[in-house]
Amino acid sequence: MKKVTLANIRDLREEFQVSMTATLIKLVRSNLFPIVIVCHGPQQRRWFKRANIVPGWWFPRADLAPESFAFDMMFQNANESTFPRKIGADAWFEFRGASRFEILEQSFRLPNNELLTLLTIPDAG
């Protein structure tokens, strides 16, 4: 796999007969890609996992920013994107200088009105 997308994760999930969430957690732990996964409910972030190659200052915000695509899925009933979309990192992270970075965002729905978002950090340094 050259890049992480939900389509690629679905293929892996089917091959190994495990959930999307479990597949993403395994991929984060593999430390092969600069990715962060974030689970949100309607009120706030529930949990997140970050690959070790992603520096610690890439700590996700507790809330869903209105400019994020995940916000539209959670509150506007938008459909899942078929591909990762570019967005300013400051929609997801609050460290100084976050606005200088662009990341890739793609989310899918979980049970209990939750979303899991895959964030790819193109330049994790």
N, C-alpha and C positions, 0 to 999 in steps of 0.2 A: 504494500500500500504506500503510495507516494504522498498522499495527503489524506487528512481525516475529514470525511464528510458523513452525514447521517446515512447516505446511500451505501457507502462502504461499510459502515457499522452494521447496517441491516444485513448485508451479505455475510459478514462474519458471524453475526448472531444466528442466522439460519444454519450456517455450516456447523456451528458448535451447539446449537439448540439451547441457548441461554438468553436472558433478557438483554434489552438494549442497555439498560443501566449497568448491569454486570459487565457487559462487553466494554463499555466506556471506562468503567473503573479499572478494569484490567489494562486497558490501553494507557490510561494515565499512569498506572504503576509501572508499565514497561519503560517509561521515560524515553521513548523514541521520538515523541513529538512534543512541541511546546504548546500544550493544551491545558485548559482549565474547564472543569464541568461544574455547573452551578444549578442547584435545585431551588425553585421558588414556589411558594404558595401565594395566594392572593395578598397576604399581609406583608411578607418579607422573605428573605433568603432562609431556606431550611438548612442547607449544607452545601459544601463545595469541596472539590479535590483538585489539586494542582500538581502537574508533573514536577519532579524534582529539578528539572532543567529550567523551569520558570522561576525567576527570582521572587523572593518573598514579598516584595512591594506590590506585586500583582495580586492584591487581596481584593476580592469582589465586594462591591457595595452591598449593603443589606437590602436595599429597596430595588425595585425595577424602575429604571429611568424611563420616562415617557418617550424618549427618542429611540429606545431599543425596540427591536423587532419582537422580542419576547413580550414586551408590554402590550403590543397590539394583539398578540396571541392570547394573553391572559385576560385582558380587559375589553378588547374589541372583537373577540372571537375570530381573529384573522387565521387563515390557513397556514399550515406549516410550509416553510420555504423548501423548495426542492434542491436548493444549493446554498452554500454559505454566503452571507452578505457582509460587505465591508461596513464598518461603523467606527466612529471615533472611540478610542479606548476609554475616554472619560465618561462614556455612557455606562461603563461597567466597573471602572476603577477610579479611585480618588487620590492617587499619589500625585505629587507635584510633577507636572510635565506630561501627565497622561494624555492631554489633548494633542500632543505631538505624534501620537501613535495611532495607527489604524489596526484593528483586529478583524477577525472573521467571526460571525455569529450565526448559529443555526440551532433551533429549538424544536422539541417535540413534546407532546402532551403525555403526562403520567396520570394514573388514577388519582382520585381525591382532589381534583382541580389544581394539580401541580404541573410545573413545566421543568424539563431538564434542558439546559442550554450548554452547547459545546462552543467554547471560545478558543480560537486558534490565535496565538500570539506570533505574528510573522517574524518579529525581531525581539526575542525575549530578553535581550541584554539591556 
